[in-house]
């Protein structure tokens, strides 16, 4: 499946740049083709539902504290 290739590519990108976190932006065509737009150091997610946003910041902080080896 294409989303598995996208996930592997994200992992490779993070590894290549030695990043623990990145907010990735993509565009998708009506045919299901993915296009990478950019990787942001801190994406915007406040527009998500409250049950999602309340979990995002602590999850990012926990991962940053663990580092890139996890």
C-alpha positions as CSV (number, residue, x, y, z in Angstrom):
1,X,0.0,0.0,0.0
2,X,1.1,3.5,-0.7
3,X,0.7,4.8,2.8
4,X,3.4,2.3,3.9
5,X,5.8,3.8,1.5
6,X,4.9,7.2,2.8
7,X,5.5,6.1,6.4
8,X,8.9,4.6,5.5
9,X,9.8,7.8,3.7
10,X,8.9,9.9,6.7
11,X,11.0,7.6,9.0
12,X,13.9,7.9,6.6
13,X,13.6,11.7,6.4
14,X,13.6,12.0,10.2
15,X,16.6,9.7,10.4
16,X,18.6,11.5,7.7
17,X,18.1,14.8,9.4
18,X,18.5,13.4,12.9
19,X,15.1,14.7,13.9
20,X,12.9,13.4,16.6
21,X,9.8,15.1,15.4
22,X,8.5,16.7,12.3
23,X,5.0,17.9,11.2
24,X,4.8,16.7,7.5
25,X,2.5,18.3,5.0
26,X,1.3,16.4,1.9
27,X,-1.1,16.9,-0.9
28,X,-3.0,14.0,-2.4
29,X,-4.4,13.8,-5.9
30,X,-7.8,12.3,-6.7
31,X,-5.9,9.3,-8.0
32,X,-4.4,8.7,-4.6
33,X,-0.8,9.9,-5.4
34,X,1.0,11.6,-2.5
35,X,3.1,14.7,-2.9
36,X,5.5,15.8,-0.1
37,X,5.2,19.6,0.5
38,X,7.3,20.3,3.6
39,X,8.3,19.3,7.1
40,X,7.7,21.8,9.8
41,X,9.4,21.8,13.3
42,X,6.1,22.5,15.0
43,X,2.9,21.9,13.0
44,X,-0.4,23.6,13.6
45,X,-2.9,21.2,15.2
46,X,-5.1,23.5,17.2
47,X,-7.9,23.1,14.7
48,X,-8.3,19.4,15.7
49,X,-10.9,18.3,18.1
50,X,-10.1,19.0,21.8
51,X,-9.8,15.3,22.7
52,X,-7.0,15.1,20.1
53,X,-5.2,18.4,20.9
54,X,-5.0,17.7,24.6
55,X,-3.0,14.6,23.8
56,X,-0.7,16.0,21.2
57,X,1.6,18.4,23.2
58,X,2.3,15.8,25.9
59,X,3.0,13.1,23.3
60,X,5.4,15.3,21.5
61,X,7.2,16.4,24.7
62,X,7.5,12.7,25.8
63,X,9.0,11.8,22.4
64,X,11.4,14.7,22.5
65,X,12.5,13.8,26.0
66,X,13.2,10.2,24.9
67,X,15.2,11.3,21.9
68,X,15.6,9.8,18.4
69,X,16.8,6.3,19.6
70,X,13.2,5.2,20.4
